[in-house]
Amino acid sequence: MSRVVLKRGRAKPLWRGHPWVFRESIDRVEGAPEAGDLLTVVDDRERTIGCGFFSPGSAIALRVLSRDEHIETDLPFFEKRLARALRLREDTLDLPVFTDAYRIVHSEGDYLPGLIVDRFGDHVAVQFSTVGMHRRRETILDAIEKVVGPRAIHERPDRRICSLEGFEARPGLLRGEQPDGPPSVLEHGVGFRVGLATGQKTGFFADQRDNRHRIATLARERSVLDLHTYTGGFALHAAVNGAEDVLGIDSSGPALAYAAENAMLNNLMSTVRFERDDARNALNRLHRTGRRFDLVICDPPKLAPDRASLKRALTVYRDLHLRAIRVVRPGGLLAASCCSGAVQESEFEETLRDAAYDVGRELQILARGGQAPDHPVLATCPEGRYLKFVLAAVG
């Protein structure tokens, strides 16, 4: 097996359990490995740390798959890791009691870096984000069929990541039967259609499940504005739980078509309405007309895919929060989310503080949250905690 030899002083995080080997930490690569090969990782004193798939075109050149260098990435290997991940969701977290839409495998968080597996009823969506996982696609699909037993498996690639990793992937059906239409799922009694063919990410944002549930408990008899509503996640949970009226805003026509269908699915057409608009434009319009809400939710898409885009992203977050705070009634609530892993929680909260100061309003932070527990974070890899959620009272 070819080897990656680390520079002096670069092995400590890996010895402590961090799974990432950055390209700049490598002293040399021994052998002639190809992209996606399984390589041993050793420190500068020739001590073996583990092994992982090689990604020479990525800033993270290797992600440790096992601390044992003598492994075979065969069907039994993937079956064992998939079964472990599924037990966590079904037996420990008891997710099937209140939803059939949840993440089965969360990359590093489930010791399968570069692999995402999401369940939507009897359908599964997969995403390969390293060339090593993609090269073993058929074996992984075999393991999913055996351990999970879905009706169909669909691929939902992230084209930016595929390009960085140096492989091509197209969205579509990989195994099983093509559904007649978008599959339906339930989350805390609220029904959703999942756009496996056209939706963002893998089709549904299961990571916000707990935050949607928290919002639902606060929505009764309140007027609610859901910015970047996508397919109506926060909006519909608020309406089902007694919101007085709900307005969802999104710039995507296809997403709003799903949102409207979801409202009909839950018999909420008299309570919820959706408008197609840019969030900034919508907030300016609502402010000019004097419209105010008891609860405003800001859940924009990822604005900072990397640290290079951080400065601009923080400016956009601050601007969005400023405009959102202006349409919250005194004594109302603001729920703000950030799904950009490059943004630190302290940086995100600073955009809220600055926005409130600039419009002369006060904020009381009532709760902080993150991604749902089916998106686990390794204690040794805090970078896996990407979702930030803040609930604040606005004075």
Steps between C-alpha positions, in 0.01 A plus 500: 500500500625850414562739786453862597781623724421806709727793571652532843254648750192438284386166643372605844139576391481164325636313799229668705237374256450773240429331163636761257844505341552832328713515187731755663570254787645234268876464470486242222286233338676167454406272214294603200144515632202605293217720615270299724756237601516386862824634652674452833574815701819516707660775703854630452631220727343230278226417751176390340196717577245328278383494141260688273406584145740724306366823347802668339296785349338605828631721781408207725721245329391205714222425750580227749262209454648265759772496764580150378705504183411139422143540380313402188244748373275219387130424543528373862690814600229735369220278629644515852538878502156555345337270754668687785374832366148368449483360855587844635202652318248225558590361844674784683335810351169323430448719192243277324252579779453858374651513150592293199735769365843485658871469428638146527865584430657839573849472353773539767235500772427134421858394420434500124659828385381602157165322514150635571196271512153646563176306546171637365237239573587196293741699280866579566712787366879470493774755451866413440735786586839331464642319202583202722137448601384558143736233368335251737150610409367162389622328816341772713173470311505124558548563872214751510268254329590227747499707824229759429291324237356805322261493208740719303838676533552842343822696455509872587855624427648834601653611170746741663641225721508251213705746298746555786536125550540431130208274416169536318159408638147568385181513703259219438381151583779251577310194621137391530173641367446852372219651710186628328547831678689658791491270804316622809644511853373594844677709765323550833169449322569748217509356148749596229569403141873450439651618172753223445549606138513878537536600867800655674755282677344153512144635472399593856671679790472240775772682697248770601250250646549590867503872423176472304345319795615776737347766276175303485464516878523882486276567202151480652293815431803677355555652156802334339738599220718218363784636283673258262213263570615249233222236503328649804670319787478761776186658356295180499611394847393841630162479326425146617564612856257790503669800340253777423639557150820399325684659208782307329748674270741335256663594171468152350190423298547121512550510879183704546307255282595229749414733789151561359451127446611436857252757628221318314625167630452630856175691431663833582413713198285734710781568748819498290584691186823512306655776291787488256747775577855569608515519881660844496237641264218341697627641830537848352144483367357373828684771693372776268141384537526473877439125513626345824519139622508327837755245379751535216716211380819558298639177355709593193698249291872454551668838452859404587610171342857575614698750706583700186136606473458565873529880505234550236273240661512674838402827331202331335392337830518833681299674228234227500471509878474879504210496254334207678516666843324807359187294424484326840242650736639621834491197725508267201744225412779457245634157405822517297692213343838458334594180316848619397762294679762768433307743722571467871213530748655810658530665157140418417371643827705813444302566180182487711641735765623749238169491312297561816727789601472663158119506512482592868338177621593268786553124474471238771639164393257237624650187348776372279478189286666310221447205272278211605673200665479286186775738380754405773827682558819320597638642823841501331369685190302806614494622140214254454269737691393723215143609585443793736153598625418793727161585647476854635237731647496841331434807716 
